[in-house]
Amino acid sequence: MTMNEEELIKISMIAELADVASSTIRHYTDMGLIKVGGYTEGGQRLYARTETVERLTKIQALSKRGLTLPEIKIAMEGKSKSKKILIVDDEQEVSELLVELLKNRFPDWQVRVAGDGFTAGRLIGEFYPDLIILDLMLPGVDGFHVCKQIREDPLLTGIRVLAITGYDSQEMKDKIIKCGANDYLAKPMDNKELIERVQKLLIP
């Protein structure tokens, strides 16, 4: 969204809206975590209201998860060479196969596993993956619900979702894409095709 004069407000107003000290906002600006939208005639910084408050909220959330400011900057800019993948599947054999496949192809990447939707919800907040390989038929909270929750959380907007299922149908595909999945694969998966889909989602 292009910043215009009506959207730009002073640092004191941003600090009040986001409940953050003005000095903290200046520090984040100097680090490049948030952007200046313009300046007053006197040279004071102006910021886009909605965009800046959203970024400050995300910075605070990532900080609470234990990330340092440099790590937060990498997470928000998506420039980390070491990607993080969360596999969510209740079939242990499938998870183990995917872990082995991904670690062999991308040895510098981090891969973690969740066996159900509840565990996935906890790990998403702690691990903050770049990509979730999500089985749709999970015990407890199914993959559709997990995907919908991810898309409803503004702090998780950068996470990609590759849905997988053994119950392949056009209806199933349409339903999960509608829930916000970026791509879809049917089981049993072709290893080469899986790697290609992962690369497409994570390596522009």
Secondary structure as UniProt FT lines:
FT   HELIX           5..7
FT   STRAND          8..10
FT   HELIX           11..18
FT   HELIX           22..31
FT   STRAND          38..39
FT   TURN            41..42
FT   STRAND          45..48
FT   HELIX           49..64
FT   TURN            65..66
FT   HELIX           69..77
FT   STRAND          84..88
FT   HELIX           92..105
FT   TURN            107..108
FT   STRAND          110..114
FT   HELIX           117..127
FT   STRAND          131..135
FT   HELIX           143..152
FT   HELIX           154..156
FT   TURN            157..158
FT   STRAND          160..165
FT   HELIX           170..179
FT   STRAND          183..186
FT   HELIX           191..202
//
